[in-house]
Amino acid sequence: MHRSRSLAAVLLPLLGLVLGLGASVPRAARADDIKVHLEALALDKLPMLKSYVTIVDGDGKVVRAKSGYTLVLDQQPQKDVAVEFMPFVEAKEPVDVIIVVQLSPVMEQALKHVRDGIKALAKVMAKNHVESRLALIGYGSEVKRLEEFGRPNEIARDLDKLVIDQEASEVRMIDALRIAIDLSRERAERRHRVLLFSDGIDANSGKDAQSDVGRRAQAANVVIDSLGYAPFEPGRLKSIIEISRLSSGTARRCKAPEDIATNFAQFTDALFGAGIVTFGLTTSGDNNQHAVQVGFKAGRDEVQSETISVQLPPFEPADPAGRGWLFWVAVIGGGLLGLLVLLFIIGKIMGG
C-alpha cells in the first residue's frame, strides 16, 4: 500500500503537467466573430497546395493564427493532410494593389485622408518587397487610370492627380472596378488586391451590375476590399458590401473622415497579416474542377472560407500526415489517468 501511494505521489504531478499543457493551448476566436477569406491558390508545387488566407474579426481587424487550419475539398473535410503555415511577411513575396477612388464632390472632405492612407500603405508595401507595385484609378463622371503599376513610394509622391471632379453628378463605380479587375489580370501569377473607396453609388446602380462585377472578380481571383464612406446615407453602402463579399474581400465603413486613416491601416494590416497555408494533397488530381475551401477552428466550431474552383492536374500524392503532438499528449494523459485508477483500486484491495 505504501508503494502504491508513492507511485501515485510521483504520477499525480506528471498528470497535472500533461493537463496543464493542454490547458495552455491558446483559445481560438469565437466563430461568430470572424471570417475566413481564401484569397488565392497556387498549383505550381503540387501535391503541396498553397493558399493565401486572411482571417478578420467582426470589426475588420486581422486575426493572426499559426494553426487550426483545415482543408475542405468538394465539401469533404480532408483527413491526415499535412499542413504548413508561413506568415506572408516572412515569405517576402511581392504584392500588387490597385486603389480605386471616388472623386465626386461628396468626397471633398475625405480626399486629404485618402491621400494620407495611400502614403502609409505605400510605405509598408515598399518595405515588404522592392517588386511590390501600386496602381491608382479615379472615377467620377468618367473613369481615369491615374497611375499605372509602379513603385509604391514613387506613386505616393504624386497624389496631386487625385482631384475632385466638380462636374460629376453621376459616378461610374462599376466601370472603374471592371477596369481594375482587367488590370489585375495582366500578371495573374502575382498576389494582388483591389481597394475601393466609395459611397456605394453608381450611375447604373442595380443588383445585377453589382453581382456581375462581384462574380467577375471572383472568377479572376481578384479580391475587392472596400472602404465605405457615406456619413449621411449609410444604406448606400450595401452595394459595396455585397461586392466585397462576393470577391472574398472585407468591407469596412468610415463614419467620419477621421476614420479613413484607421480603416486604411486595417486594410494594410490584413494585407500583410495574411497567412500562406500549404496542404499536402493525399489524392492525385484528375484534370477535373474541384471546389476548395479553407477551414479555421474557432473554439468548438469551424469557420469555412469562400469556395475557389480549380482544375487539379495529375500529380503524385503526398504522404499522409503523422499524429500531432496534441494526440500524443492525450494518449499519455489517458494512460497515466488509467494507471492512477488501477493503482487506487489495487491500494483499496491491499488495504482491505
Buried (B, 14 or more C-beta within 10 A) or exposed (E): EEEBEEBBEEBEEEBEEBBEBEEEEEEBBBBEBBBBBBBBBBBEEBBBBBBBBBBBEEEBBBBEBEBBBBBBBEEEEBEEBBBEBBEBBEBEBBBBBBBBBBBBEBBEEBBEBBBBBBBBBBBBBBEBBEEBBBBBBBBBBBBBBBBEBEBBBEBBEEBEEBEBBEEBEEBBBBBBBBBBBEBBEEEEEBBBBBBBBBBBBBBEBEEEBBBBBBEBBBEBBBBBBBBBBBBEEBEBBBBBBBBBBBBBBBBBBBEEBEBBBBBBBBBBBBBBBBBBBBBBBBEBBEEEEBEBBBBBBBEEEBBBBBBBEBEBEEBEEBEEBEEEEEEEBBEBBEEBBEBBEEBEEBBEEEEE
